[in-house]
Amino acid sequence: MLKILKCKKCGDYTLKETCSCNGKAITPKPAKFSLEDKYASYRRKAKLDSLKGEGLL
Ligand SMILES: [Zn+2]
């Protein structure tokens, strides 16, 4: 699973530890992401179901 980091300098989200602006990216506070995680797992499940429906899994 990919870890999303947030740049301390410009506030952009990135997957690299160093942002494109050369700022340092850190792990955002988990609380801020709990809601998004719920949506992400729901989306994953929905995608899985649709793949099963198409006979791709
Ligand atoms: Zn940045």
N, CA, C, O and the ligand as a Tripos MOL2 file, in Angstrom:
@<TRIPOS>MOLECULE
protein
  229   227    58     0     0
PROTEIN
NO_CHARGES

@<TRIPOS>ATOM
      1 N           0.8390   -1.1990    0.0000 N.3       1 MET1
      2 CA          0.0000    0.0000    0.0000 C.3       1 MET1
      3 C           0.8750    1.2500    0.0000 C.2       1 MET1
      4 O           1.8780    1.3280    0.7100 O.2       1 MET1
      5 N           0.4780    2.2060   -0.7980 N.am      2 LEU2
      6 CA          1.2490    3.4400   -0.9080 C.3       2 LEU2
      7 C           1.0220    4.3270    0.3070 C.2       2 LEU2
      8 O          -0.0730    4.4070    0.8640 O.2       2 LEU2
      9 N           2.1090    4.9880    0.6930 N.am      3 LYS3
     10 CA          2.0120    5.8900    1.8280 C.3       3 LYS3
     11 C           1.9720    7.3250    1.3030 C.2       3 LYS3
     12 O           2.8690    7.7630    0.5820 O.2       3 LYS3
     13 N           0.9420    8.0280    1.6690 N.am      4 ILE4
     14 CA          0.8210    9.4070    1.2080 C.3       4 ILE4
     15 C           1.5020   10.3350    2.2070 C.2       4 ILE4
     16 O           1.2620   10.2690    3.4120 O.2       4 ILE4
     17 N           2.3420   11.1840    1.6790 N.am      5 LEU5
     18 CA          3.0340   12.1550    2.5160 C.3       5 LEU5
     19 C           2.5770   13.5550    2.1440 C.2       5 LEU5
     20 O           2.1180   13.8050    1.0290 O.2       5 LEU5
     21 N           2.7110   14.4610    3.1010 N.am      6 LYS6
     22 CA          2.3230   15.8350    2.8420 C.3       6 LYS6
     23 C           3.5230   16.7490    3.0080 C.2       6 LYS6
     24 O           4.2470   16.6700    4.0000 O.2       6 LYS6
     25 N           3.7240   17.6090    2.0340 N.am      7 CYS7
     26 CA          4.8540   18.5260    2.0550 C.3       7 CYS7
     27 C           4.6510   19.5790    3.1440 C.2       7 CYS7
     28 O           3.5900   20.1930    3.2490 O.2       7 CYS7
     29 N           5.6970   19.7700    3.9520 N.am      8 LYS8
     30 CA          5.6020   20.7710    5.0160 C.3       8 LYS8
     31 C           5.6830   22.1800    4.4560 C.2       8 LYS8
     32 O           5.1900   23.1320    5.0610 O.2       8 LYS8
     33 N           6.3090   22.3010    3.2950 N.am      9 LYS9
     34 CA          6.5710   23.6240    2.7370 C.3       9 LYS9
     35 C           5.3670   24.1690    1.9580 C.2       9 LYS9
     36 O           4.8970   25.2730    2.2290 O.2       9 LYS9
     37 N           4.8720   23.3850    0.9880 N.am     10 CYS10
     38 CA          3.7940   23.9000    0.1410 C.3      10 CYS10
     39 C           2.4510   23.2330    0.4380 C.2      10 CYS10
     40 O           1.4180   23.6800   -0.0610 O.2      10 CYS10
     41 N           2.4530   22.1600    1.2500 N.am     11 GLY11
     42 CA          1.2040   21.5160    1.6250 C.3      11 GLY11
     43 C           0.6680   20.5380    0.5890 C.2      11 GLY11
     44 O          -0.4420   20.0250    0.7320 O.2      11 GLY11
     45 N           1.4490   20.2810   -0.4460 N.am     12 ASP12
     46 CA          1.0300   19.3240   -1.4690 C.3      12 ASP12
     47 C           1.1660   17.8950   -0.9520 C.2      12 ASP12
     48 O           2.0180   17.6030   -0.1130 O.2      12 ASP12
     49 N           0.3250   17.0230   -1.4600 N.am     13 TYR13
     50 CA          0.4550   15.6120   -1.1340 C.3      13 TYR13
     51 C           1.3540   14.9520   -2.1580 C.2      13 TYR13
     52 O           1.2560   15.2050   -3.3590 O.2      13 TYR13
     53 N           2.2350   14.0970   -1.6550 N.am     14 THR14
     54 CA          3.1910   13.4440   -2.5360 C.3      14 THR14
     55 C           3.4980   12.0450   -2.0150 C.2      14 THR14
     56 O           3.2210   11.7380   -0.8560 O.2      14 THR14
     57 N           4.0620   11.2090   -2.8560 N.am     15 LEU15
     58 CA          4.4600    9.8730   -2.4270 C.3      15 LEU15
     59 C           5.9540    9.8260   -2.1450 C.2      15 LEU15
     60 O           6.4690    8.8230   -1.6500 O.2      15 LEU15
     61 N           6.6490   10.9150   -2.4630 N.am     16 LYS16
     62 CA          8.0980   10.9660   -2.2200 C.3      16 LYS16
     63 C           8.3880   11.7430   -0.9400 C.2      16 LYS16
     64 O           7.6050   12.5900   -0.5080 O.2      16 LYS16
     65 N           9.5390   11.4270   -0.3480 N.am     17 GLU17
     66 CA          9.8910   12.1110    0.8980 C.3      17 GLU17
     67 C          10.3220   13.5410    0.6440 C.2      17 GLU17
     68 O          10.2790   14.3820    1.5420 O.2      17 GLU17
     69 N          10.7380   13.8110   -0.5820 N.am     18 THR18
     70 CA         11.0740   15.1780   -0.9370 C.3      18 THR18
     71 C          10.1160   15.6520   -2.0190 C.2      18 THR18
     72 O           9.9940   15.0280   -3.0730 O.2      18 THR18
     73 N           9.4530   16.7360   -1.7540 N.am     19 CYS19
     74 CA          8.4490   17.2730   -2.6660 C.3      19 CYS19
     75 C           9.1120   17.8960   -3.8900 C.2      19 CYS19
     76 O          10.3170   18.1490   -3.9060 O.2      19 CYS19
     77 N           8.3000   18.1350   -4.9090 N.am     20 SER20
     78 CA          8.8200   18.7680   -6.1240 C.3      20 SER20
     79 C           9.2840   20.1990   -5.8530 C.2      20 SER20
     80 O          10.0780   20.7500   -6.6150 O.2      20 SER20
     81 N           8.7910   20.7970   -4.7690 N.am     21 CYS21
     82 CA          9.2200   22.1520   -4.4010 C.3      21 CYS21
     83 C          10.4860   22.1060   -3.5540 C.2      21 CYS21
     84 O          10.9840   23.1380   -3.1070 O.2      21 CYS21
     85 N          11.0050   20.8830   -3.3370 N.am     22 ASN22
     86 CA         12.2160   20.6580   -2.5430 C.3      22 ASN22
     87 C          11.9510   20.6950   -1.0440 C.2      22 ASN22
     88 O          12.8850   20.6270   -0.2440 O.2      22 ASN22
     89 N          10.7000   20.8010   -0.6660 N.am     23 GLY23
     90 CA         10.3490   20.7630    0.7550 C.3      23 GLY23
     91 C          10.3120   19.3280    1.2430 C.2      23 GLY23
     92 O          10.2550   18.3910    0.4470 O.2      23 GLY23
     93 N          10.3440   19.1620    2.5640 N.am     24 LYS24
     94 CA         10.3140   17.8260    3.1270 C.3      24 LYS24
     95 C           8.8730   17.3780    3.3390 C.2      24 LYS24
     96 O           8.0620   18.1030    3.9170 O.2      24 LYS24
     97 N           8.5680   16.1790    2.8670 N.am     25 ALA25
     98 CA          7.2170   15.6400    3.0180 C.3      25 ALA25
     99 C           7.1530   14.7380    4.2390 C.2      25 ALA25
    100 O           8.0340   13.9070    4.4600 O.2      25 ALA25
    101 N           6.1050   14.9120    5.0270 N.am     26 ILE26
    102 CA          5.9410   14.1120    6.2390 C.3      26 ILE26
    103 C           4.5960   13.3890    6.1980 C.2      26 ILE26
    104 O           3.7140   13.7260    5.4090 O.2      26 ILE26
    105 N           4.4650   12.3980    7.0600 N.am     27 THR27
    106 CA          3.2000   11.6730    7.1540 C.3      27 THR27
    107 C           2.1600   12.5730    7.8050 C.2      27 THR27
    108 O           2.3900   13.0980    8.8940 O.2      27 THR27
    109 N           1.0300   12.7540    7.1560 N.am     28 PRO28
    110 CA         -0.0100   13.5950    7.7570 C.3      28 PRO28
    111 C          -0.6020   12.9210    8.9890 C.2      28 PRO28
    112 O          -0.4920   11.7070    9.1580 O.2      28 PRO28
    113 N          -1.2190   13.7100    9.8300 N.am     29 LYS29
    114 CA         -1.8480   13.1570   11.0330 C.3      29 LYS29
    115 C          -2.9240   12.1550   10.6350 C.2      29 LYS29
    116 O          -3.7850   12.4630    9.8110 O.2      29 LYS29
    117 N          -2.8800   10.9460   11.2220 N.am     30 PRO30
    118 CA         -3.8160    9.8820   10.8430 C.3      30 PRO30
    119 C          -5.2820   10.2780   10.9760 C.2      30 PRO30
    120 O          -6.1060    9.8620   10.1610 O.2      30 PRO30
    121 N          -5.6210   11.0730   11.9860 N.am     31 ALA31
    122 CA         -7.0070   11.4390   12.2230 C.3      31 ALA31
    123 C          -7.6120   12.1270   11.0020 C.2      31 ALA31
    124 O          -8.7830   11.9410   10.6740 O.2      31 ALA31
    125 N          -6.7850   12.9200   10.3480 N.am     32 LYS32
    126 CA         -7.2540   13.6650    9.1970 C.3      32 LYS32
    127 C          -7.6040   12.7340    8.0320 C.2      32 LYS32
    128 O          -8.3530   13.1010    7.1260 O.2      32 LYS32
    129 N          -7.0390   11.5080    8.0780 N.am     33 PHE33
    130 CA         -7.2100   10.6100    6.9500 C.3      33 PHE33
    131 C          -8.2050    9.4890    7.2080 C.2      33 PHE33
    132 O          -8.4890    8.6980    6.3080 O.2      33 PHE33
    133 N          -8.7420    9.4090    8.4280 N.am     34 SER34
    134 CA         -9.6040    8.2840    8.7660 C.3      34 SER34
    135 C         -10.8370    8.2340    7.8620 C.2      34 SER34
    136 O         -11.2590    7.1600    7.4320 O.2      34 SER34
    137 N         -11.4030    9.3940    7.5830 N.am     35 LEU35
    138 CA        -12.5930    9.4230    6.7400 C.3      35 LEU35
    139 C         -12.2440    9.0100    5.3100 C.2      35 LEU35
    140 O         -12.9720    8.2510    4.6710 O.2      35 LEU35
    141 N         -11.1260    9.5210    4.8280 N.am     36 GLU36
    142 CA        -10.6970    9.1950    3.4760 C.3      36 GLU36
    143 C         -10.3960    7.7060    3.3410 C.2      36 GLU36
    144 O         -10.6770    7.0990    2.3080 O.2      36 GLU36
    145 N          -9.8180    7.1210    4.4000 N.am     37 ASP37
    146 CA         -9.5180    5.6990    4.3780 C.3      37 ASP37
    147 C         -10.7820    4.8700    4.2150 C.2      37 ASP37
    148 O         -10.8020    3.8720    3.4940 O.2      37 ASP37
    149 N         -11.8380    5.3030    4.8980 N.am     38 LYS38
    150 CA        -13.1110    4.5950    4.7820 C.3      38 LYS38
    151 C         -13.5930    4.6110    3.3400 C.2      38 LYS38
    152 O         -14.0210    3.5890    2.8040 O.2      38 LYS38
    153 N         -13.5190    5.7650    2.7270 N.am     39 TYR39
    154 CA        -13.9490    5.8750    1.3380 C.3      39 TYR39
    155 C         -13.0650    5.0310    0.4390 C.2      39 TYR39
    156 O         -13.5490    4.3980   -0.4990 O.2      39 TYR39
    157 N         -11.7590    5.0190    0.7260 N.am     40 ALA40
    158 CA        -10.8240    4.2690   -0.0950 C.3      40 ALA40
    159 C         -11.1340    2.7810   -0.0430 C.2      40 ALA40
    160 O         -11.1320    2.1090   -1.0730 O.2      40 ALA40
    161 N         -11.4030    2.2590    1.1630 N.am     41 SER41
    162 CA        -11.6840    0.8330    1.2670 C.3      41 SER41
    163 C         -13.0280    0.5200    0.6230 C.2      41 SER41
    164 O         -13.2140   -0.5590    0.0600 O.2      41 SER41
    165 N         -13.9500    1.4460    0.7050 N.am     42 TYR42
    166 CA        -15.2390    1.2440    0.0520 C.3      42 TYR42
    167 C         -15.0610    1.1960   -1.4620 C.2      42 TYR42
    168 O         -15.6520    0.3610   -2.1470 O.2      42 TYR42
    169 N         -14.2280    2.1170   -1.9730 N.am     43 ARG43
    170 CA        -13.9650    2.1490   -3.4120 C.3      43 ARG43
    171 C         -13.2870    0.8710   -3.8690 C.2      43 ARG43
    172 O         -13.6150    0.3230   -4.9220 O.2      43 ARG43
    173 N         -12.3140    0.3880   -3.0520 N.am     44 ARG44
    174 CA        -11.6220   -0.8420   -3.4130 C.3      44 ARG44
    175 C         -12.6050   -1.9980   -3.4960 C.2      44 ARG44
    176 O         -12.5430   -2.8120   -4.4180 O.2      44 ARG44
    177 N         -13.5120   -2.0660   -2.5290 N.am     45 LYS45
    178 CA        -14.4910   -3.1400   -2.4980 C.3      45 LYS45
    179 C         -15.4170   -3.0330   -3.7080 C.2      45 LYS45
    180 O         -15.7320   -4.0330   -4.3520 O.2      45 LYS45
    181 N         -15.8430   -1.8190   -4.0030 N.am     46 ALA46
    182 CA        -16.7300   -1.6160   -5.1400 C.3      46 ALA46
    183 C         -16.0450   -2.0390   -6.4280 C.2      46 ALA46
    184 O         -16.6670   -2.6420   -7.3030 O.2      46 ALA46
    185 N         -14.7450   -1.7160   -6.5440 N.am     47 LYS47
    186 CA        -14.0060   -2.0700   -7.7490 C.3      47 LYS47
    187 C         -13.8610   -3.5860   -7.8480 C.2      47 LYS47
    188 O         -14.0040   -4.1670   -8.9240 O.2      47 LYS47
    189 N         -13.5770   -4.2150   -6.7110 N.am     48 LEU48
    190 CA        -13.4260   -5.6620   -6.6780 C.3      48 LEU48
    191 C         -14.7170   -6.3270   -7.1250 C.2      48 LEU48
    192 O         -14.6990   -7.2640   -7.9230 O.2      48 LEU48
    193 N         -15.8330   -5.8390   -6.6080 N.am     49 ASP49
    194 CA        -17.1290   -6.4010   -6.9680 C.3      49 ASP49
    195 C         -17.3940   -6.2610   -8.4550 C.2      49 ASP49
    196 O         -17.9280   -7.1730   -9.0860 O.2      49 ASP49
    197 N         -17.0220   -5.1150   -9.0160 N.am     50 SER50
    198 CA        -17.2910   -4.9030  -10.4370 C.3      50 SER50
    199 C         -16.3840   -5.7980  -11.2820 C.2      50 SER50
    200 O         -16.7940   -6.2660  -12.3440 O.2      50 SER50
    201 N         -15.1540   -6.0390  -10.8190 N.am     51 LEU51
    202 CA        -14.2580   -6.9350  -11.5440 C.3      51 LEU51
    203 C         -14.7940   -8.3660  -11.5090 C.2      51 LEU51
    204 O         -14.7460   -9.0880  -12.5050 O.2      51 LEU51
    205 N         -15.2960   -8.7520  -10.3600 N.am     52 LYS52
    206 CA        -15.8740  -10.0890  -10.2340 C.3      52 LYS52
    207 C         -17.0660  -10.2200  -11.1730 C.2      52 LYS52
    208 O         -17.2620  -11.2510  -11.8160 O.2      52 LYS52
    209 N         -17.8570   -9.1520  -11.2370 N.am     53 GLY53
    210 CA        -19.0290   -9.1560  -12.0870 C.3      53 GLY53
    211 C         -18.6620   -9.3060  -13.5510 C.2      53 GLY53
    212 O         -19.4080   -9.8940  -14.3340 O.2      53 GLY53
    213 N         -17.4950   -8.7630  -13.9170 N.am     54 GLU54
    214 CA        -17.0750   -8.8590  -15.3190 C.3      54 GLU54
    215 C         -16.3150  -10.1430  -15.6000 C.2      54 GLU54
    216 O         -15.8830  -10.3820  -16.7280 O.2      54 GLU54
    217 N         -16.1530  -10.9660  -14.5760 N.am     55 GLY55
    218 CA        -15.4690  -12.2350  -14.7560 C.3      55 GLY55
    219 C         -13.9680  -12.0890  -14.9050 C.2      55 GLY55
    220 O         -13.3140  -12.9670  -15.4660 O.2      55 GLY55
    221 N         -13.4080  -10.9800  -14.4060 N.am     56 LEU56
    222 CA        -11.9760  -10.7640  -14.5210 C.3      56 LEU56
    223 C         -11.2160  -11.2840  -13.3140 C.2      56 LEU56
    224 O          -9.9850  -11.3150  -13.3070 O.2      56 LEU56
    225 N         -11.9580  -11.6910  -12.2930 N.am     57 LEU57
    226 CA        -11.2910  -12.2250  -11.1040 C.3      57 LEU57
    227 C         -11.7840  -13.6190  -10.7970 C.2      57 LEU57
    228 O         -11.3360  -14.2330   -9.8280 O.2      57 LEU57
    229 ZN          6.1380   21.0500   -1.6350 Zn       58 ZN58
@<TRIPOS>BOND
     1     1     2 1
     2     2     3 1
     3     3     4 2
     4     3     5 am
     5     5     6 1
     6     6     7 1
     7     7     8 2
     8     7     9 am
     9     9    10 1
    10    10    11 1
    11    11    12 2
    12    11    13 am
    13    13    14 1
    14    14    15 1
    15    15    16 2
    16    15    17 am
    17    17    18 1
    18    18    19 1
    19    19    20 2
    20    19    21 am
    21    21    22 1
    22    22    23 1
    23    23    24 2
    24    23    25 am
    25    25    26 1
    26    26    27 1
    27    27    28 2
    28    27    29 am
    29    29    30 1
    30    30    31 1
    31    31    32 2
    32    31    33 am
    33    33    34 1
    34    34    35 1
    35    35    36 2
    36    35    37 am
    37    37    38 1
    38    38    39 1
    39    39    40 2
    40    39    41 am
    41    41    42 1
    42    42    43 1
    43    43    44 2
    44    43    45 am
    45    45    46 1
    46    46    47 1
    47    47    48 2
    48    47    49 am
    49    49    50 1
    50    50    51 1
    51    51    52 2
    52    51    53 am
    53    53    54 1
    54    54    55 1
    55    55    56 2
    56    55    57 am
    57    57    58 1
    58    58    59 1
    59    59    60 2
    60    59    61 am
    61    61    62 1
    62    62    63 1
    63    63    64 2
    64    63    65 am
    65    65    66 1
    66    66    67 1
    67    67    68 2
    68    67    69 am
    69    69    70 1
    70    70    71 1
    71    71    72 2
    72    71    73 am
    73    73    74 1
    74    74    75 1
    75    75    76 2
    76    75    77 am
    77    77    78 1
    78    78    79 1
    79    79    80 2
    80    79    81 am
    81    81    82 1
    82    82    83 1
    83    83    84 2
    84    83    85 am
    85    85    86 1
    86    86    87 1
    87    87    88 2
    88    87    89 am
    89    89    90 1
    90    90    91 1
    91    91    92 2
    92    91    93 am
    93    93    94 1
    94    94    95 1
    95    95    96 2
    96    95    97 am
    97    97    98 1
    98    98    99 1
    99    99   100 2
   100    99   101 am
   101   101   102 1
   102   102   103 1
   103   103   104 2
   104   103   105 am
   105   105   106 1
   106   106   107 1
   107   107   108 2
   108   107   109 am
   109   109   110 1
   110   110   111 1
   111   111   112 2
   112   111   113 am
   113   113   114 1
   114   114   115 1
   115   115   116 2
   116   115   117 am
   117   117   118 1
   118   118   119 1
   119   119   120 2
   120   119   121 am
   121   121   122 1
   122   122   123 1
   123   123   124 2
   124   123   125 am
   125   125   126 1
   126   126   127 1
   127   127   128 2
   128   127   129 am
   129   129   130 1
   130   130   131 1
   131   131   132 2
   132   131   133 am
   133   133   134 1
   134   134   135 1
   135   135   136 2
   136   135   137 am
   137   137   138 1
   138   138   139 1
   139   139   140 2
   140   139   141 am
   141   141   142 1
   142   142   143 1
   143   143   144 2
   144   143   145 am
   145   145   146 1
   146   146   147 1
   147   147   148 2
   148   147   149 am
   149   149   150 1
   150   150   151 1
   151   151   152 2
   152   151   153 am
   153   153   154 1
   154   154   155 1
   155   155   156 2
   156   155   157 am
   157   157   158 1
   158   158   159 1
   159   159   160 2
   160   159   161 am
   161   161   162 1
   162   162   163 1
   163   163   164 2
   164   163   165 am
   165   165   166 1
   166   166   167 1
   167   167   168 2
   168   167   169 am
   169   169   170 1
   170   170   171 1
   171   171   172 2
   172   171   173 am
   173   173   174 1
   174   174   175 1
   175   175   176 2
   176   175   177 am
   177   177   178 1
   178   178   179 1
   179   179   180 2
   180   179   181 am
   181   181   182 1
   182   182   183 1
   183   183   184 2
   184   183   185 am
   185   185   186 1
   186   186   187 1
   187   187   188 2
   188   187   189 am
   189   189   190 1
   190   190   191 1
   191   191   192 2
   192   191   193 am
   193   193   194 1
   194   194   195 1
   195   195   196 2
   196   195   197 am
   197   197   198 1
   198   198   199 1
   199   199   200 2
   200   199   201 am
   201   201   202 1
   202   202   203 1
   203   203   204 2
   204   203   205 am
   205   205   206 1
   206   206   207 1
   207   207   208 2
   208   207   209 am
   209   209   210 1
   210   210   211 1
   211   211   212 2
   212   211   213 am
   213   213   214 1
   214   214   215 1
   215   215   216 2
   216   215   217 am
   217   217   218 1
   218   218   219 1
   219   219   220 2
   220   219   221 am
   221   221   222 1
   222   222   223 1
   223   223   224 2
   224   223   225 am
   225   225   226 1
   226   226   227 1
   227   227   228 2
@<TRIPOS>SUBSTRUCTURE
     1 MET1         2 RESIDUE 1 A MET
     2 LEU2         6 RESIDUE 1 A LEU
     3 LYS3        10 RESIDUE 1 A LYS
     4 ILE4        14 RESIDUE 1 A ILE
     5 LEU5        18 RESIDUE 1 A LEU
     6 LYS6        22 RESIDUE 1 A LYS
     7 CYS7        26 RESIDUE 1 A CYS
     8 LYS8        30 RESIDUE 1 A LYS
     9 LYS9        34 RESIDUE 1 A LYS
    10 CYS10       38 RESIDUE 1 A CYS
    11 GLY11       42 RESIDUE 1 A GLY
    12 ASP12       46 RESIDUE 1 A ASP
    13 TYR13       50 RESIDUE 1 A TYR
    14 THR14       54 RESIDUE 1 A THR
    15 LEU15       58 RESIDUE 1 A LEU
    16 LYS16       62 RESIDUE 1 A LYS
    17 GLU17       66 RESIDUE 1 A GLU
    18 THR18       70 RESIDUE 1 A THR
    19 CYS19       74 RESIDUE 1 A CYS
    20 SER20       78 RESIDUE 1 A SER
    21 CYS21       82 RESIDUE 1 A CYS
    22 ASN22       86 RESIDUE 1 A ASN
    23 GLY23       90 RESIDUE 1 A GLY
    24 LYS24       94 RESIDUE 1 A LYS
    25 ALA25       98 RESIDUE 1 A ALA
    26 ILE26      102 RESIDUE 1 A ILE
    27 THR27      106 RESIDUE 1 A THR
    28 PRO28      110 RESIDUE 1 A PRO
    29 LYS29      114 RESIDUE 1 A LYS
    30 PRO30      118 RESIDUE 1 A PRO
    31 ALA31      122 RESIDUE 1 A ALA
    32 LYS32      126 RESIDUE 1 A LYS
    33 PHE33      130 RESIDUE 1 A PHE
    34 SER34      134 RESIDUE 1 A SER
    35 LEU35      138 RESIDUE 1 A LEU
    36 GLU36      142 RESIDUE 1 A GLU
    37 ASP37      146 RESIDUE 1 A ASP
    38 LYS38      150 RESIDUE 1 A LYS
    39 TYR39      154 RESIDUE 1 A TYR
    40 ALA40      158 RESIDUE 1 A ALA
    41 SER41      162 RESIDUE 1 A SER
    42 TYR42      166 RESIDUE 1 A TYR
    43 ARG43      170 RESIDUE 1 A ARG
    44 ARG44      174 RESIDUE 1 A ARG
    45 LYS45      178 RESIDUE 1 A LYS
    46 ALA46      182 RESIDUE 1 A ALA
    47 LYS47      186 RESIDUE 1 A LYS
    48 LEU48      190 RESIDUE 1 A LEU
    49 ASP49      194 RESIDUE 1 A ASP
    50 SER50      198 RESIDUE 1 A SER
    51 LEU51      202 RESIDUE 1 A LEU
    52 LYS52      206 RESIDUE 1 A LYS
    53 GLY53      210 RESIDUE 1 A GLY
    54 GLU54      214 RESIDUE 1 A GLU
    55 GLY55      218 RESIDUE 1 A GLY
    56 LEU56      222 RESIDUE 1 A LEU
    57 LEU57      226 RESIDUE 1 A LEU
    58 ZN58       229 GROUP 0 **** ****
